[in-house]
Amino acid sequence: MKQNLSPLTYEQTRMKQYMSSMFTEDHKISDTFSLSERIVVYPGDCLEMLKAIPAESMQLIVTSPPYNIGKEYEKRLHPDLYLQQQAQVITECVRTLSPMGSICWQVGNYVDDGAIVPLDTVLYPIFAGFGLRMRNRIIWHFEHGLHCSRRFSGRYETIIWFTKSDEYVFNLDAVRVPQKYPGKKYFKGPKAGHYSCNPLGKNPGDLWVIPNVKSNHVEKTEHPCQFPVELIERLVLSLTNEGDWVLDPFLGTGTTVIAAIRHGRRGAGAETVTKYVKLACERIQQEIEGTLRTRPMDRPVYDPVAAGNSLTTAPWKKNTGQSALFERSPKYGKTTKQ
């Protein structure tokens, strides 16, 4: 049978057999899209899957597409061709998006001979050309990554959030974060003496500090550009309701589907790399069984000083320049004479 099939068709057939044998009917992962399913992992090109999705049926489309920087799962293209390919996918995504739905495109920078091109700026005209309305340009900040020697090291990526209309789902209460000053009160006016903050928490704003998935992250797999589940959870909770569909055209290790089913939504995605299809299915099954290890949404960012990490102690005897500022800080050490 193998010799009668193209390599791609053979790999897709093999993955379908693997997926069929791995999951029970109650939590079946389908390899083809249907509105009657709850979990879909399509082992192939996202454009093929998108053709099977009815118009205006997806509530949230969230993804992190290839950045055209030559990772193992992508072929580096001329920027114009890359944008054409992105436009093809975005066109189909817009067709499938609900009138009250949202598209969130999470991207970084394309690097060309040391010069960066912010991908969100070059992709924006494509979304705007469909009449989509940009609601936020969310900055995702993290503290670890590649170290640059001729420019400042990149420590952020962006999520550009668009809606199809002015009537869209936005559940702020579901994603509020703790107040910085919960005891703050009004000091004048008719509400003087009353607490001034929302007891449910504050709006998280458009700068999100969430650790990225690096070697010591609990969610780390072999995928080189995996994003954390908590990043997608915040989007799923705020931009969808229970039972809604969440779609990821570039599924990777299944993070989007995991975030969706964790909160009672339906999840679908496409992935072309066989080993990542298998990895996504395994992680989704672990989520169903309650064994998948992820970083909780409400966990503060790690503070090595507060944790007593010995590596925060400076090895030099006399500090000068910027390091001296830390030694003078009440938080980091006693004031020393200079």
N, C-alpha and C positions, 0 to 999 in steps of 0.2 A: 504493500500500500504506500509505503514511504516514497518509492521511486515515481509514483504517479502524481505526487503533490509537489507544489513549489515549496522552497524552504520556509517561507512565511506561513503558508497554509498548513504545513506539517507542524510547525511550532504552535500555531493556534489550536489545531486539533489536539495536540498533546496536552496543552494547558487546559482545554475543555474537559478532557478525561480526568486530569488531575483534580480540577475543581469539583467535578461531579462526585468523585469518590471521597472527597475530604469533608463535605458538609452535610448535615442532616436537613431534612425538609423544612423543619421549623425555622432554621437560620440559614437557608440556602443562599449561596452567592451565585447569582446568575451571570452567565457570560454573554448574554444578549439583553438589550434593554426592552423593558415593558413596564407600563405604568402599574401593573399588578404586582411587580416585584418590590422588594424592600432594599435589597443590596445588589448592586451590579458592578462587576469588575470586567470590563471589556478588554480582552487580550489582543489589541490591535490599534490601528490609527484612530484618533479621536474623531476625525471627520466622518469615518464610516459609522461610528456609534451615533454621532450627532444627527445623521440622516434619519435614524430610527426614532428619534425623540420628537413627540408632537410639539407643535408651536405653542408657545406661552405656557408650558407646563412646569418649568423649573423656577423655583422661588429664589434660590441662591446659586450663582456660579462663582466658584472661588478656586483659584489655581496659582501655581508658580511655574510659568512656562520656562523652557530653556532660555538662557541668557545669550546664546550665540558666542560662547567663550571657549568652545571646544571640549566640553566634558564628554565622557565616554558614551553617553546616551544621545548625543547630538553631533551633527556635522556642521562645522563652522561655515557660515554662508556670508556672501556679500550683504552688507546691511540692508540694501534695498530689497533683496530677495527674502531676507529674514522678515522684514516688515510685511511683505506680500503674504508670506505663509501665516504670520500672526493674524493678518486681516481676514484670511479665509476662515480661520477658527473663530475669530470674534464675530464675523458675519453670522455663522451658524449659531453661536451662543446667543446673540441678540434675538434671533428668530425663536429660540426655545424659551426665552426668558419671560416670566409672568409680568403682566402690566404693573404689579406691585412688587416686583422682584429687584434684586441687586446683583451686580457683577463686581467682584473684587479681584483685581489682577496684581499679584505680589511679584515685584521685580527688583533687580539691583541695577548695576551699571555694566554696560558693555565696555571692555577695555581694548583700546586699539593703540598699540605701540606706546603704552604708558599714559595715554590720554583717555579719560573716561567720557562716556556718553550716557547720561541718565536715561534708562529705557522708558521710564514713565513719561518723560517729556516727549519722546518721539512716538509713543503709542497713543498718547492723549488725543491727537487729531482723528485717529481711527474711531475711537469711541464717540467723540463729539460729532463725527460725521453721521452717526446714526441717530443723533438727537438725544443721546444719553446725557444725563445731568450728573456732574461730579459733586458728590456730597462731602468727601474728605480726601485729603492726601495724607494718609497715615504713615508716620515715620516709625519703623520698627528698629529700635536701638538694641544692640547687643555688645558685649565687651570683648569677645574673642574672635579671632580670624587671622587671615594672612597679615604679615607685617611688611609694610612698605619701607623703602629706603630713600625714595626720591619724591614722595608725597605723603600726606598724612594717611595712616592706615584706615581703610574703610570699615566703619562700624555701624552701618545702618543700611536698611533697604526700605522700600516704600510699598504701600498697599493703596492703589488708586480705586476708590469706591464710587461706582456709578449706579444710578437708578434709571428705570425706564420712564417714570412719570413722577409727578409731585406727590402722588399718593403711594406711599411705600411702607413696608413693615419696618418698624424700628422699636425694639423693646429695650429701652435704656435701663430699666430697673433690673433686668436679668444680668447685666454686666457691670453694675456699679462696683466701685472699689472703696475700701475703708477711707473715712474722712481723716485728713491729717490732723485737724483740730476738732474732734467731736464735741468738745465742751464749749466751743465758741458760742457767744450769745449776742443778740442785738443790743447795742448800747444806747440807742435813742429811738424815738418814734413810738408808735402804738404797740410795737412788738418788743420794746425794751425789756430785757431780762429773759426773753424766750430764746431757746436754742435756735441758731440761725442755719444750721446745716440739715440736709436731708438725712433722716435716721437710717435710710436704706444704703447710704453711701454716696459717693460723688461720681460724677461723669469721669470716665478714665482719660478723656482728652484724646488728642490725635498724635501723641508721642507715647508709644508703648515700649516699655523696657521689659523685654522677655529674653531669657538666655537662648542662644541659638544651639542647635544640636551639634556639639563637637564630641571629641573622643571620650570625655568623662560624663557626658549627658546620659541619663538613664534610658533615653529613647534611641540612642545611637545604633544604626545598622550600617551595612556596607555602602549604602547610597551616599554619594558625596555631597548632595545638596538637599538634605532632608529638613523640612521645617517642623517646629514643635506643635504638638497637638493643641496646647493651650492657646496658641495664636489663632487657630481655626475655630476653636470652641467659642471664643469671644465673638467671632463673626456669625457663627451658626446661631448662638443664643440671641443675639441682638437683631438679626436680619431675617429670621425665619420663625415659624410657629411649629408646634409638634405636628408630625405627619407630612410636613413639606418635603419637597425634593431638594437635595443639595448635589450639585454636579461639579466634578473636577476633570477637565479635559486632559490634563497631564498629571495622572494620579500618583506616580512615583511609588512610594511605599505604603500608600493607602491612608495617609493621615486624615484627609478630608472626610472619607467615608467613616473612619473611626470616630471623628468628632461628631458627625451627623447621627450615627446610630446610638452613640452614647447619650444623646439628648432626645431620643424619640423621633428623629427625622429619618427620611429615606436617603440613601447615598448611592451615587453612581460615579464611575470614573473609567478612563481608558488609559492603558499603558502598553507601549510597544515592546519594551525589553522583558524577555521571558523571566529572567531571574527576579525582576522587580514585581512582576505579576504574582509570582509565587510568594514572594516576601510580603506583598500587600495582603494576599489571602490569608497567610499565616497570622499576620498581625491583627487582621479583622476577626479571625476566629478566636484569638486570644482575648480580644475586647469582648466578644460575645460570652466567653467563658469567665470573664472577670479576672483574667490573669495578666493582661497587658500592663506593663509598668510604664507609667507616664508621669511627667512632672505636674503636680496639682496646680490649678489655675490660681488658687489663693496663696501659694507659697511665695514669700518675699524673695527678692533676688539675693543670692548668697553674699554675705559680708565677711570676708576672710579675717578681718581684724576682730569683729565681734565673736567670730567662731574660735578665736585663739590660734589661728594657723601660724605656726612658727616661721613660715616663709615670708611673713610680713615684716619681720625684724630686719632692719638694714644691716648688712654685713660690714659696712665701712664705719670707722670710728668717728670721724668728723664729717658732718654733713654741710654741704654748701649748696647754694642755688635753690632749685625747686624742692629737693628732698628736705632741706632745712625747714621748709614751711610745715611739713608734716610733723617734724619733731617739736615744733613750737605749738602745734595744735593740741588743745586739751583732750581731744578724742584720741590722738595717736601718740602722745607722749608729753613729757614735761618741757617747759620752756627752758631753753639753754641760752647762755650768753654767747654772743658772737663777737 
